[in-house]
Amino acid sequence: MTQKSQLTEKICTALRGCNGEISWGAIEIAAGRPLAEIRAAIRTARTCLERDEGIVFTTVMKIGLRRLSDSEKIASTAEHSRKIHRTAGAGIARLAAVSDMARLSNADQMTATLRQTVFTAVRRETSNDKQAEA
């Protein structure tokens, strides 16, 4: 676990004790500062709790934060899959832009082939995620 500021630790303590929703006001009270001053510390606290303790929150617009259950954590990774799918597609397109693969060194050809294979596999696997959601 890394060293946290006192402000971040106060927010972590408030979030750790939450098993449902916690309002922005309750977080402000726990931190002793207005929301505008603690936004970065809230982000840091959420990151620390997710990384160190497996506690994940989602934002509830204009209300505060809500702690996710294990099944909600799994469902929340769908957006990650979509981003990875798009990024792999961009990688494939970039590799397709190579005009003369034969003129590259053997090392560059091997790197390009390896990356093409990885990107294609990632696209195929994340496409399955998209089909499962439909």
DSSP file (Angstrom, degrees, kcal/mol; ACC not computed):
  #  RESIDUE AA STRUCTURE BP1 BP2  ACC     N-H-->O    O-->H-N    N-H-->O    O-->H-N    TCO  KAPPA ALPHA  PHI   PSI    X-CA   Y-CA   Z-CA
    1    1 A M              0   0    0      0, 0.0     2,-0.1     0, 0.0     3,-0.0   0.000 360.0 360.0 360.0 141.0    0.0    0.0    0.0
    2    2 A T        -     0   0    0      1,-0.1     2,-0.3    46,-0.0    46,-0.0  -0.456 360.0 -89.4 -91.5 163.8    1.3    3.5   -0.8
    3    3 A Q        -     0   0    0     -2,-0.1     2,-0.3     1,-0.0    -1,-0.1  -0.558  46.6-161.8 -72.3 130.2    1.5    6.5    1.4
    4    4 A K        -     0   0    0     -2,-0.3     2,-0.0     1,-0.1    -1,-0.0  -0.825  20.3-109.0-113.9 153.4   -1.6    8.6    1.2
    5    5 A S     >  -     0   0    0     -2,-0.3     4,-2.5     1,-0.1     5,-0.2  -0.340  34.7-109.9 -69.7 161.6   -2.3   12.2    2.1
    6    6 A Q  H  > S+     0   0    0      1,-0.2     4,-2.3     2,-0.2     5,-0.2   0.892 120.1  52.6 -60.5 -39.3   -4.4   12.9    5.2
    7    7 A L  H  > S+     0   0    0      2,-0.2     4,-2.1     1,-0.2    -1,-0.2   0.938 110.1  46.6 -62.7 -47.5   -7.2   14.2    3.0
    8    8 A T  H  > S+     0   0    0      1,-0.2     4,-2.7     2,-0.2    -2,-0.2   0.898 111.5  52.4 -62.1 -40.2   -7.1   11.1    0.8
    9    9 A E  H  X S+     0   0    0     -4,-2.5     4,-2.4     2,-0.2    -1,-0.2   0.884 107.4  51.8 -64.6 -38.9   -7.1    8.8    3.9
   10   10 A K  H  X S+     0   0    0     -4,-2.3     4,-2.0     2,-0.2    -1,-0.2   0.923 112.4  45.8 -62.0 -43.5  -10.1   10.6    5.3
   11   11 A I  H  X S+     0   0    0     -4,-2.1     4,-2.7     2,-0.2     5,-0.2   0.907 110.8  53.1 -67.2 -41.6  -12.0   10.1    2.1
   12   12 A C  H  X S+     0   0    0     -4,-2.7     4,-3.1     1,-0.2    -2,-0.2   0.917 108.4  50.8 -57.7 -43.8  -10.9    6.4    1.9
   13   13 A T  H  X S+     0   0    0     -4,-2.4     4,-1.4     2,-0.2    -1,-0.2   0.915 111.5  47.2 -61.5 -43.9  -12.2    5.9    5.4
   14   14 A A  H  < S+     0   0    0     -4,-2.0    -2,-0.2     1,-0.2    -1,-0.2   0.915 116.6  43.5 -64.4 -42.8  -15.6    7.4    4.5
   15   15 A L  H >< S+     0   0    0     -4,-2.7     3,-1.5     1,-0.2    -2,-0.2   0.881 108.4  58.0 -71.1 -38.2  -15.9    5.4    1.3
   16   16 A R  H 3< S+     0   0    0     -4,-3.1    -1,-0.2     1,-0.3    -2,-0.2   0.852 105.2  52.0 -59.8 -35.0  -14.7    2.2    3.0
   17   17 A G  T 3< S+     0   0    0     -4,-1.4     2,-0.5    -5,-0.2    -1,-0.3   0.482  90.7  97.1 -81.2  -2.7  -17.5    2.4    5.5
   18   18 A C    <   +     0   0    0     -3,-1.5     4,-0.1    -4,-0.2    48,-0.0  -0.760  40.2 172.6 -93.1 128.0  -20.1    2.8    2.7
   19   19 A N  S    S+     0   0    0     -2,-0.5    -1,-0.1     2,-0.2     2,-0.1   0.318  77.6   7.0-112.3   6.1  -22.0   -0.3    1.6
   20   20 A G  S    S-     0   0    0      1,-0.2    47,-2.8    45,-0.1     2,-0.3  -0.129 118.2 -14.3-144.1-115.6  -24.5    1.5   -0.7
   21   21 A E  E     -A   66   0A   0     45,-0.2     2,-0.4    -2,-0.1    45,-0.2  -0.772  47.9-165.8-103.1 149.5  -24.6    5.1   -1.8
   22   22 A I  E     -A   65   0A   0     43,-2.6    43,-2.7    -2,-0.3     2,-0.1  -0.999  21.0-130.1-131.7 131.5  -22.7    8.0   -0.2
   23   23 A S  E  >  -A   64   0A   0     -2,-0.4     4,-1.8    41,-0.2    41,-0.3  -0.346  18.8-118.2 -79.5 159.0  -23.6   11.6   -1.0
   24   24 A W  H  > S+     0   0    0     39,-2.2     4,-2.5     1,-0.2     5,-0.2   0.883 117.2  57.1 -59.6 -37.6  -21.2   14.3   -2.1
   25   25 A G  H  > S+     0   0    0     38,-0.3     4,-2.4     1,-0.2    -1,-0.2   0.900 104.5  49.9 -61.4 -42.0  -22.2   16.1    1.0
   26   26 A A  H  > S+     0   0    0      2,-0.2     4,-2.3     1,-0.2    -1,-0.2   0.869 110.9  49.9 -65.5 -36.0  -21.2   13.2    3.3
   27   27 A I  H  X S+     0   0    0     -4,-1.8     4,-2.3     2,-0.2    -2,-0.2   0.907 109.7  51.3 -68.3 -40.9  -17.8   13.1    1.5
   28   28 A E  H  X>S+     0   0    0     -4,-2.5     4,-2.4     2,-0.2     5,-1.2   0.920 110.9  48.6 -59.5 -44.3  -17.4   16.8    2.0
   29   29 A I  H  <5S+     0   0    0     -4,-2.4    -2,-0.2     2,-0.2    -1,-0.2   0.923 111.5  49.2 -63.2 -44.7  -18.1   16.5    5.7
   30   30 A A  H  <5S+     0   0    0     -4,-2.3    -1,-0.2     1,-0.2    -2,-0.2   0.877 117.9  40.6 -62.2 -37.9  -15.7   13.6    6.0
   31   31 A A  H  <5S-     0   0    0     -4,-2.3    -1,-0.2     2,-0.2    -2,-0.2   0.756 100.6-135.2 -82.2 -25.6  -13.0   15.5    4.2
   32   32 A G  T  <5S+     0   0    0     -4,-2.4    -3,-0.2     1,-0.3    -4,-0.1   0.719  73.0  89.8  76.4  20.8  -13.8   18.8    5.9
   33   33 A R  S   <S-     0   0    0     -5,-1.2    -1,-0.3    -6,-0.2    -2,-0.2  -0.959  84.0 -89.7-144.0 159.5  -13.6   20.7    2.6
   34   34 A P    >>  -     0   0    0      0, 0.0     3,-1.4     0, 0.0     4,-0.7  -0.334  40.6-110.8 -70.3 155.8  -15.9   21.7   -0.2
   35   35 A L  H >> S+     0   0    0      1,-0.3     3,-1.2     2,-0.2     4,-0.9   0.854 114.4  62.4 -54.5 -41.4  -16.3   19.3   -3.2
   36   36 A A  H 34 S+     0   0    0      1,-0.3    -1,-0.3     2,-0.2     3,-0.2   0.809 106.7  46.2 -57.7 -30.0  -14.5   21.6   -5.6
   37   37 A E  H <4 S+     0   0    0     -3,-1.4    -1,-0.3     1,-0.2    -2,-0.2   0.623 115.3  44.5 -87.7 -13.8  -11.3   21.3   -3.5
   38   38 A I  H <X S+     0   0    0     -3,-1.2     4,-2.5    -4,-0.7     5,-0.2   0.359  74.9 104.2-115.9   6.1  -11.4   17.5   -3.0
   39   39 A R  H  X S+     0   0    0     -4,-0.9     4,-2.2     1,-0.2     5,-0.2   0.917  86.3  46.5 -56.2 -45.9  -12.3   16.2   -6.5
   40   40 A A  H  > S+     0   0    0      1,-0.2     4,-2.4     2,-0.2    -1,-0.2   0.895 112.3  50.9 -64.4 -39.2   -8.7   15.0   -7.2
   41   41 A A  H  > S+     0   0    0      2,-0.2     4,-2.7     1,-0.2    -1,-0.2   0.856 108.0  52.9 -67.2 -34.5   -8.5   13.4   -3.7
   42   42 A I  H  X S+     0   0    0     -4,-2.5     4,-2.7     2,-0.2    -2,-0.2   0.933 109.6  48.7 -64.3 -45.3  -11.7   11.6   -4.3
   43   43 A R  H  X S+     0   0    0     -4,-2.2     4,-2.3    -5,-0.2    -2,-0.2   0.925 113.3  47.4 -58.9 -45.4  -10.3   10.2   -7.6
   44   44 A T  H  X S+     0   0    0     -4,-2.4     4,-2.7     2,-0.2    -2,-0.2   0.911 111.6  50.4 -63.2 -43.3   -7.1    9.1   -5.8
   45   45 A A  H  X S+     0   0    0     -4,-2.7     4,-2.7     1,-0.2     5,-0.2   0.918 110.5  49.3 -61.8 -43.9   -9.1    7.5   -2.9
   46   46 A R  H  X S+     0   0    0     -4,-2.7     4,-2.2     1,-0.2    -1,-0.2   0.911 112.1  48.7 -61.8 -42.3  -11.3    5.6   -5.4
   47   47 A T  H  X S+     0   0    0     -4,-2.3     4,-2.6    -5,-0.2     5,-0.2   0.925 112.6  47.8 -63.3 -45.5   -8.2    4.4   -7.3
   48   48 A C  H  X S+     0   0    0     -4,-2.7     4,-3.1     1,-0.2     5,-0.5   0.919 112.2  48.8 -62.4 -45.0   -6.5    3.3   -4.0
   49   49 A L  H  X>S+     0   0    0     -4,-2.7     6,-1.9     2,-0.2     4,-1.8   0.891 113.9  46.4 -64.3 -39.3   -9.5    1.4   -2.7
   50   50 A E  H  X5S+     0   0    0     -4,-2.2     4,-0.9     4,-0.3    -2,-0.2   0.942 119.0  40.6 -67.4 -46.1  -10.0   -0.4   -6.0
   51   51 A R  H  <5S+     0   0    0     -4,-2.6    -2,-0.2    -5,-0.2    -3,-0.2   0.922 127.1  29.9 -68.5 -46.1   -6.3   -1.3   -6.3
   52   52 A D  H  <5S+     0   0    0     -4,-3.1    -3,-0.2    -5,-0.2    -2,-0.2   0.792 136.4  17.1 -89.4 -30.2   -5.6   -2.2   -2.7
   53   53 A E  H  <5S-     0   0    0     -4,-1.8    -3,-0.2    -5,-0.5    -2,-0.1   0.443  92.7-116.9-127.6  -2.7   -9.0   -3.5   -1.4
   54   54 A G     << +     0   0    0     -4,-0.9     2,-0.6    -5,-0.7    -4,-0.3   0.739  63.9 144.7  71.1  21.9  -11.1   -4.4   -4.4
   55   55 A I        -     0   0    0     -6,-1.9     2,-0.4    -7,-0.1    -1,-0.2  -0.854  27.2-173.1 -96.4 121.1  -13.7   -1.7   -3.5
   56   56 A V        -     0   0    0     -2,-0.6    12,-3.0    12,-0.4     2,-0.3  -0.936   6.4-168.9-122.1 137.5  -15.2   -0.1   -6.6
   57   57 A F  E     -B   67   0A   0     -2,-0.4     2,-0.3    10,-0.2    10,-0.2  -0.893   6.7-156.9-120.9 152.1  -17.5    2.9   -6.9
   58   58 A T  E     -B   66   0A   0      8,-2.4     8,-2.6    -2,-0.3     2,-0.3  -0.909  30.4-105.0-120.3 155.5  -19.5    4.3   -9.7
   59   59 A T  E     -B   65   0A   0     -2,-0.3     2,-0.6     6,-0.2     6,-0.2  -0.633  21.0-156.6 -82.6 134.4  -20.8    7.9  -10.0
   60   60 A V  E >>  -B   64   0A   0      4,-3.0     3,-2.4    -2,-0.3     4,-2.1  -0.953  36.8-110.5-107.8 110.8  -24.5    8.6   -9.4
   61   61 A M  T 34 S-     0   0    0     -2,-0.6     4,-0.0     1,-0.3    -2,-0.0  -0.095  90.2  -9.4 -50.3 129.4  -25.1   11.9  -11.1
   62   62 A K  T 34 S+     0   0    0      1,-0.2    -1,-0.3     2,-0.1   -38,-0.1   0.488 131.0  67.8  63.0   7.1  -25.8   14.8   -8.8
   63   63 A I  T <4 S-     0   0    0     -3,-2.4   -39,-2.2     1,-0.3   -38,-0.3   0.737  97.3-109.4-116.8 -56.3  -26.0   12.5   -5.8
   64   64 A G  E  <  -AB  23  60A   0     -4,-2.1    -4,-3.0   -41,-0.3     2,-0.3  -0.911  51.9 -28.8 161.2-133.0  -22.6   10.9   -5.0
   65   65 A L  E     -AB  22  59A   0    -43,-2.7   -43,-2.6    -2,-0.3     2,-0.4  -0.889  39.8-155.0-123.4 152.4  -21.0    7.5   -5.3
   66   66 A R  E     -AB  21  58A   0     -8,-2.6    -8,-2.4    -2,-0.3     2,-0.3  -0.996  20.6-126.8-129.0 131.2  -22.4    4.0   -5.2
   67   67 A R  E     - B   0  57A   0    -47,-2.8     2,-0.3    -2,-0.4   -10,-0.2  -0.572  28.8-130.2 -76.0 134.3  -20.4    0.9   -4.2
   68   68 A L        -     0   0    0    -12,-3.0   -12,-0.4    -2,-0.3     2,-0.1  -0.622   9.3-133.6 -89.5 142.6  -20.6   -1.8   -6.8
   69   69 A S     >  -     0   0    0     -2,-0.3     4,-2.1     1,-0.1     5,-0.1  -0.342  37.4 -97.6 -77.8 171.4  -21.4   -5.5   -6.0
   70   70 A D  H  > S+     0   0    0      1,-0.2     4,-1.8     2,-0.2     5,-0.1   0.907 126.3  49.0 -60.7 -42.0  -19.2   -8.2   -7.6
   71   71 A S  H  > S+     0   0    0      1,-0.2     4,-2.1     2,-0.2    -1,-0.2   0.867 110.7  51.2 -67.4 -33.7  -21.6   -8.8  -10.4
   72   72 A E  H  > S+     0   0    0      2,-0.2     4,-2.1     1,-0.2    -1,-0.2   0.844 105.5  56.6 -69.1 -33.3  -21.8   -5.0  -11.1
   73   73 A K  H  < S+     0   0    0     -4,-2.1     4,-0.5     2,-0.2    -2,-0.2   0.923 108.6  46.8 -61.8 -43.4  -18.0   -4.9  -11.2
   74   74 A I  H >< S+     0   0    0     -4,-1.8     3,-1.4     1,-0.2    -2,-0.2   0.936 112.3  49.2 -64.0 -46.5  -18.0   -7.5  -14.0
   75   75 A A  H >< S+     0   0    0     -4,-2.1     3,-1.5     1,-0.3     4,-0.2   0.838 103.0  62.8 -61.8 -32.8  -20.7   -5.7  -15.9
   76   76 A S  T >< S+     0   0    0     -4,-2.1     3,-0.6     1,-0.3     4,-0.4   0.638  88.5  70.6 -70.9 -12.3  -18.8   -2.4  -15.6
   77   77 A T  T <> S+     0   0    0     -3,-1.4     4,-2.1    -4,-0.5    -1,-0.3   0.541  72.1  89.7 -81.0  -4.6  -15.9   -3.8  -17.6
   78   78 A A  H <> S+     0   0    0     -3,-1.5     4,-2.1     1,-0.2    -1,-0.2   0.891  85.2  52.5 -57.9 -39.9  -18.0   -3.8  -20.8
   79   79 A E  H <> S+     0   0    0     -3,-0.6     4,-2.2    -4,-0.2    -1,-0.2   0.879 106.2  53.7 -65.1 -36.7  -16.7   -0.3  -21.5
   80   80 A H  H  > S+     0   0    0     -4,-0.4     4,-2.6     1,-0.2    -1,-0.2   0.921 107.6  51.2 -61.3 -43.1  -13.1   -1.4  -21.1
   81   81 A S  H  X S+     0   0    0     -4,-2.1     4,-2.6     1,-0.2    -2,-0.2   0.901 108.8  50.9 -61.2 -41.5  -13.8   -4.2  -23.7
   82   82 A R  H  X S+     0   0    0     -4,-2.1     4,-2.3     2,-0.2    -1,-0.2   0.915 111.4  47.6 -63.1 -42.4  -15.2   -1.6  -26.2
   83   83 A K  H  X S+     0   0    0     -4,-2.2     4,-2.6     2,-0.2    -2,-0.2   0.919 112.8  48.2 -64.7 -43.3  -12.2    0.6  -25.8
   84   84 A I  H  X S+     0   0    0     -4,-2.6     4,-2.7     2,-0.2     5,-0.2   0.904 109.9  53.3 -63.3 -41.0   -9.8   -2.3  -26.2
   85   85 A H  H  X S+     0   0    0     -4,-2.6     4,-1.9     1,-0.2    -2,-0.2   0.929 112.1  44.3 -58.6 -47.9  -11.8   -3.5  -29.3
   86   86 A R  H  X S+     0   0    0     -4,-2.3     4,-2.1     2,-0.2    -2,-0.2   0.908 113.3  50.8 -65.2 -42.1  -11.4    0.0  -30.9
   87   87 A T  H  X S+     0   0    0     -4,-2.6     4,-2.1     1,-0.2    -2,-0.2   0.905 109.2  50.3 -64.4 -41.7   -7.8    0.3  -30.0
   88   88 A A  H  X S+     0   0    0     -4,-2.7     4,-2.3     1,-0.2    -1,-0.2   0.898 109.3  52.5 -62.9 -39.3   -6.9   -3.1  -31.5
   89   89 A G  H  X S+     0   0    0     -4,-1.9     4,-2.3     1,-0.2    -2,-0.2   0.891 107.9  50.8 -62.0 -39.8   -8.8   -2.0  -34.7
   90   90 A A  H  X S+     0   0    0     -4,-2.1     4,-2.3     2,-0.2    -1,-0.2   0.883 109.3  51.4 -65.4 -37.8   -6.7    1.1  -34.8
   91   91 A G  H  X S+     0   0    0     -4,-2.1     4,-2.3     2,-0.2    -2,-0.2   0.905 109.5  49.6 -64.4 -41.7   -3.5   -1.0  -34.4
   92   92 A I  H  X S+     0   0    0     -4,-2.3     4,-2.1     1,-0.2    -2,-0.2   0.919 111.3  49.4 -62.2 -43.9   -4.6   -3.3  -37.3
   93   93 A A  H  X S+     0   0    0     -4,-2.3     4,-0.9     2,-0.2    -2,-0.2   0.895 109.9  51.2 -63.2 -40.2   -5.3   -0.3  -39.5
   94   94 A R  H >< S+     0   0    0     -4,-2.3     3,-0.7     1,-0.2     4,-0.2   0.915 111.0  47.6 -64.4 -42.4   -1.9    1.2  -38.7
   95   95 A L  H >< S+     0   0    0     -4,-2.3     3,-1.4     1,-0.2    -1,-0.2   0.857 106.8  57.5 -66.8 -33.9   -0.1   -2.0  -39.6
   96   96 A A  H 3< S+     0   0    0     -4,-2.1    -1,-0.2     1,-0.3    -2,-0.2   0.720  95.5  67.1 -67.2 -20.0   -2.1   -2.2  -42.8
   97   97 A A  T <<  +     0   0    0     -4,-0.9     2,-0.4    -3,-0.7    -1,-0.3   0.574  69.8 112.5 -78.5  -8.8   -0.7    1.2  -43.7
   98   98 A V    <   -     0   0    0     -3,-1.4     3,-0.3    -4,-0.2    -3,-0.0  -0.527  57.5-157.4 -65.9 122.3    2.8   -0.3  -44.0
   99   99 A S  S    S+     0   0    0     -2,-0.4     2,-0.3     1,-0.3    -1,-0.2   0.855  75.7  17.7 -78.2 -35.5    3.5    0.0  -47.8
  100  100 A D    >   +     0   0    0      1,-0.1     3,-1.1     2,-0.0     4,-0.4  -0.726  57.8 175.9-141.9  89.6    6.2   -2.6  -48.3
  101  101 A M  G >  S+     0   0    0     -3,-0.3     3,-1.4    -2,-0.3    -1,-0.1   0.836  80.4  63.7 -61.1 -34.6    6.5   -5.2  -45.5
  102  102 A A  G 3  S+     0   0    0      1,-0.3    -1,-0.3     7,-0.0     7,-0.1   0.754  96.4  57.8 -64.7 -24.8    9.1   -7.1  -47.5
  103  103 A R  G <  S+     0   0    0     -3,-1.1    -1,-0.3     2,-0.0    -2,-0.2   0.563  88.4  96.8 -84.1  -8.1   11.6   -4.2  -47.3
  104  104 A L  S <  S-     0   0    0     -3,-1.4    -3,-0.0    -4,-0.4     0, 0.0  -0.384  86.6 -95.9 -76.9 159.0   11.5   -4.1  -43.5
  105  105 A S     >  -     0   0    0      1,-0.1     4,-2.7    -2,-0.1     5,-0.2  -0.275  37.1-107.5 -65.8 161.4   14.2   -5.8  -41.5
  106  106 A N  H  > S+     0   0    0      1,-0.2     4,-2.6     2,-0.2     5,-0.2   0.890 121.6  53.2 -58.9 -39.0   13.4   -9.3  -40.2
  107  107 A A  H  > S+     0   0    0      2,-0.2     4,-2.4     1,-0.2    -1,-0.2   0.918 110.6  46.0 -63.3 -43.5   12.9   -8.0  -36.7
  108  108 A D  H  > S+     0   0    0      2,-0.2     4,-2.7     1,-0.2    -2,-0.2   0.890 112.4  50.9 -66.9 -39.0   10.4   -5.4  -37.9
  109  109 A Q  H  X S+     0   0    0     -4,-2.7     4,-2.6     2,-0.2    -2,-0.2   0.919 111.6  47.8 -62.6 -42.9    8.6   -8.0  -39.9
  110  110 A M  H  X S+     0   0    0     -4,-2.6     4,-2.7    -5,-0.2    -2,-0.2   0.912 112.2  49.4 -64.9 -42.3    8.4  -10.3  -36.9
  111  111 A T  H  X S+     0   0    0     -4,-2.4     4,-2.7     2,-0.2     5,-0.2   0.928 112.2  48.0 -61.5 -45.4    7.2   -7.4  -34.7
  112  112 A A  H  X S+     0   0    0     -4,-2.7     4,-2.5     2,-0.2    -2,-0.2   0.918 113.5  47.0 -62.5 -44.2    4.5   -6.4  -37.2
  113  113 A T  H  X S+     0   0    0     -4,-2.6     4,-2.3     2,-0.2    -2,-0.2   0.917 113.1  49.1 -64.4 -43.6    3.3  -10.0  -37.7
  114  114 A L  H  X S+     0   0    0     -4,-2.7     4,-2.5     2,-0.2    -2,-0.2   0.938 113.5  45.5 -61.2 -47.6    3.2  -10.6  -33.9
  115  115 A R  H  X S+     0   0    0     -4,-2.7     4,-3.2     1,-0.2     5,-0.3   0.894 110.6  53.8 -65.1 -39.6    1.3   -7.4  -33.3
  116  116 A Q  H  X S+     0   0    0     -4,-2.5     4,-2.4    -5,-0.2    -1,-0.2   0.922 110.7  47.8 -58.4 -44.0   -1.1   -8.1  -36.1
  117  117 A T  H  X S+     0   0    0     -4,-2.3     4,-2.4     2,-0.2    -2,-0.2   0.924 114.0  45.9 -63.4 -45.8   -1.8  -11.5  -34.5
  118  118 A V  H  X S+     0   0    0     -4,-2.5     4,-2.6     2,-0.2    -2,-0.2   0.943 113.9  47.8 -63.8 -48.3   -2.3  -10.1  -31.1
  119  119 A F  H  X S+     0   0    0     -4,-3.2     4,-2.6     1,-0.2    -1,-0.2   0.901 112.4  49.8 -60.9 -40.6   -4.6   -7.3  -32.3
  120  120 A T  H  X S+     0   0    0     -4,-2.4     4,-2.4    -5,-0.3    -1,-0.2   0.916 111.4  48.5 -64.8 -42.6   -6.6   -9.7  -34.4
  121  121 A A  H  X S+     0   0    0     -4,-2.4     4,-2.5     2,-0.2    -2,-0.2   0.908 111.9  49.6 -63.3 -41.6   -7.1  -12.1  -31.4
  122  122 A V  H  X S+     0   0    0     -4,-2.6     4,-2.8     2,-0.2     5,-0.3   0.925 110.9  49.5 -63.6 -44.5   -8.1   -9.1  -29.2
  123  123 A R  H  X S+     0   0    0     -4,-2.6     4,-1.8     1,-0.2    -2,-0.2   0.919 111.7  49.3 -59.8 -43.2  -10.6   -8.0  -31.8
  124  124 A R  H  X S+     0   0    0     -4,-2.4     4,-1.3     2,-0.2    -2,-0.2   0.931 113.9  44.9 -63.5 -45.4  -12.1  -11.5  -32.1
  125  125 A E  H  X S+     0   0    0     -4,-2.5     4,-1.0     1,-0.2    -2,-0.2   0.895 114.6  47.0 -67.7 -40.3  -12.4  -11.9  -28.3
  126  126 A T  H  X S+     0   0    0     -4,-2.8     4,-1.7     1,-0.2    -1,-0.2   0.751 104.5  62.0 -76.0 -21.6  -13.9   -8.4  -27.7
  127  127 A S  H  X S+     0   0    0     -4,-1.8     4,-2.2    -5,-0.3    -1,-0.2   0.870  99.6  55.7 -66.0 -35.7  -16.3   -9.0  -30.6
  128  128 A N  H  X S+     0   0    0     -4,-1.3     4,-2.1     1,-0.2    -2,-0.2   0.876 104.5  53.3 -62.4 -37.3  -17.7  -11.9  -28.6
  129  129 A D  H  X S+     0   0    0     -4,-1.0     4,-1.6     2,-0.2    -1,-0.2   0.912 108.3  49.8 -62.4 -42.5  -18.3   -9.5  -25.7
  130  130 A K  H  X S+     0   0    0     -4,-1.7     4,-1.2     1,-0.2    -2,-0.2   0.895 111.0  48.9 -65.0 -39.5  -20.3   -7.2  -28.0
  131  131 A Q  H  < S+     0   0    0     -4,-2.2    -1,-0.2     1,-0.2    -2,-0.2   0.875 108.6  53.5 -67.7 -36.6  -22.4  -10.1  -29.3
  132  132 A A  H  < S+     0   0    0     -4,-2.1    -1,-0.2     1,-0.2    -2,-0.2   0.837 108.0  51.2 -66.7 -32.1  -23.1  -11.3  -25.7
  133  133 A E  H  <        0   0    0     -4,-1.6    -1,-0.2     1,-0.2    -2,-0.2   0.803 360.0 360.0 -74.2 -28.8  -24.4   -7.8  -24.8
  134  134 A A     <        0   0    0     -4,-1.2    -1,-0.2    -5,-0.1    -2,-0.2   0.476 360.0 360.0 -70.9 360.0  -26.7   -7.6  -27.8
